C-alpha cells in the first residue's frame, strides 16, 4: 500500500475544511486549538494517508504539503532453468 503524510502550515490555514472534504481516506480533521489568527487549522487525524494530494490541490492558501513514500523496489524474479 502506498503511504503518505501531510504537513500543514498551521499559521496559514484558515480552517475552511476543503481539504477535509477532499480527502478520500478521511485522515484529515480540524484541530481543537486555534492558530494565531484564531482559526482551527487542519491536521492529520489518522495514519491512512496515501499521499494522493487531493487536499493540497483544493487548499486555497497552499497551506498543505503532501509527502509520498517511494514505492518499494521489486526485484526481478530469478528464473530456474531445467536440467537438459
N, C-alpha and C positions, 0 to 999 in steps of 0.2 A: 504494500500500500504506500502511496506517495504521501509524504508528511511535509507539513509546513508550519510556519508560525507568523504571527502578525506583530509588528512593533507599532505602537500608537504614540504619536506626538501629543501627549496629554494636554499641553498648554495651547495647542492649535485646535483641537477637537471641540466642536460646539454641541455634541450630543444629539445630532439630527436623527440618528438611528437608521440612516440609509444603509450603512454597512451591515447592521444587524439584520435588516430585512433581506439584503442581497446574499447573505451567507447561506449556501446550501447545506452546510454541515451544522448549522445552529451553534457555532462555537464563539460567537461574539455577543456581548451584552453591554449595558451601561454600568459604570461604577457607582458605588454608594456615596463616594466622596466627590467633592467639587474641585475643579481646577481654579486657577487664579481669577479667571473671568466669570466664575460662578456657574459653570456648566458641568453636568455629569458627562464624563468622557467615555468613549468606547474602550473596551478591554476584552482580552481573550478570556473566555469563561470555561472553555472545555479544551481538552487535548485532542480534538478530532480535526484540526485544520489540515487541509490537503494542499494549501498554497495556490488555490485556484485564481486568486487576485480579484475576485468579484468585488470584494469590499473596497479595495484600493481604487478600482475603476469608477465606483459610484460616489466616492468621497469628494464633495465639492471643495474641500480645503486641503486636499492632498495630505491628510494627517496620518495616513496609514502606509506602512511599508511592509510588503509581504516577502518572506524568505521561504524558498522551497528547497528541501534537501535533495541532493542529486540522486538520480536513480542508481540503484546498486548495479555494479558491473557484472554481467553474466559471463561466465567462462564458457567457451565453446565446448560442446560435448566431445570427448575423445572417442574415436571410432575403434572398434575392436575388429581386427581382421582375422578371418577364419584361417585355419591351417589348410594348406593345399596338398 
